[in-house]
């Protein structure tokens, strides 16, 4: 009779450790001005991609362009992002202000 391998034990998802997104900033690295889930979502996308157009962000995050422009305006006014050559990019720490 062939030898069978037992199934690996399954873990409760609630007990699994959480892992920070390795391509985006950790919570500690978020500017204090990025203080809502929607702002954080857009900011993390820009940090992960290195920059994107309004249409690119809207498509990637499944957001309406007019709502996204409001979010980007808030992030820009708060010094978290800036527009460069038609794309929004995350400002580096020394540039905010």
C-alpha positions in Angstrom: 0.0 0.0 0.0 1.4 3.5 -0.9 2.5 5.7 1.9 0.3 8.8 2.3 1.5 12.1 3.5 -0.8 13.8 6.1 -2.3 17.1 5.2 -0.5 20.1 6.7 -2.4 21.7 9.6 -4.5 24.7 8.7 -4.0 27.9 10.6 -6.8 30.3 11.7 -6.2 33.4 9.5 -6.8 35.5 12.6 -3.7 33.9 14.2 -1.4 34.5 11.2 1.1 37.3 11.6 0.5 40.4 9.6 3.1 41.4 7.1 3.7 45.0 6.0 3.6 45.6 2.2 7.3 45.4 1.3 6.8 47.8 -1.6 5.0 50.5 0.3 5.8 52.6 3.4 5.0 51.1 6.8 2.6 52.9 9.1 5.5 54.6 10.8 6.7 56.0 7.5 3.4 57.6 6.6 3.4 61.4 6.9 1.2 62.6 9.7 -0.8 64.5 7.1 -1.9 61.2 5.5 -4.6 60.7 8.1 -7.6 59.0 6.5 -7.9 55.6 4.8 -8.6 57.1 1.4 -5.5 59.4 1.6 -3.4 56.5 2.8 -4.6 54.2 0.0 -3.6 56.8 -2.7 -0.4 57.7 -1.0 0.6 54.0 -0.7 -0.1 53.5 -4.4 2.1 56.4 -5.3 4.9 55.2 -3.0 4.7 51.7 -4.5 4.6 52.7 -8.1 6.9 55.7 -8.0 4.3 58.0 -9.5 1.2 57.8 -11.7 -1.3 59.8 -13.6 -4.8 60.5 -12.4 -6.2 58.0 -14.9 -3.6 55.4 -13.9 -4.3 55.8 -10.2 -8.1 55.8 -10.8 -7.8 52.6 -12.8 -5.5 50.9 -10.3 -7.5 51.7 -7.3 -11.0 51.6 -8.9 -11.8 55.2 -8.0 -13.7 57.8 -9.9 -11.4 60.5 -11.4 -13.3 63.4 -9.8 -13.1 61.9 -6.3 -9.5 61.1 -6.9 -8.6 64.7 -7.9 -10.0 65.8 -4.5 -7.8 63.3 -2.7 -4.7 64.3 -4.7 -5.4 68.0 -4.1 -5.6 67.4 -0.3 -2.4 65.3 -0.4 -0.7 68.1 -2.5 -1.8 70.9 -0.2 -0.6 68.9 2.8 2.8 68.4 1.2 2.6 64.6 0.9 2.7 64.5 -2.9 3.4 66.8 -5.8 2.7 66.8 -9.6 5.7 66.3 -11.8 5.4 66.1 -15.6 1.8 65.1 -15.5 2.2 62.5 -12.8 1.7 62.6 -9.0 4.7 61.5 -7.0 5.4 61.2 -3.3 7.5 64.0 -1.9 10.7 62.9 -0.2 11.0 63.8 3.5 13.2 66.8 2.8 10.8 68.3 0.3 7.6 68.4 2.4 6.7 71.7 3.9 
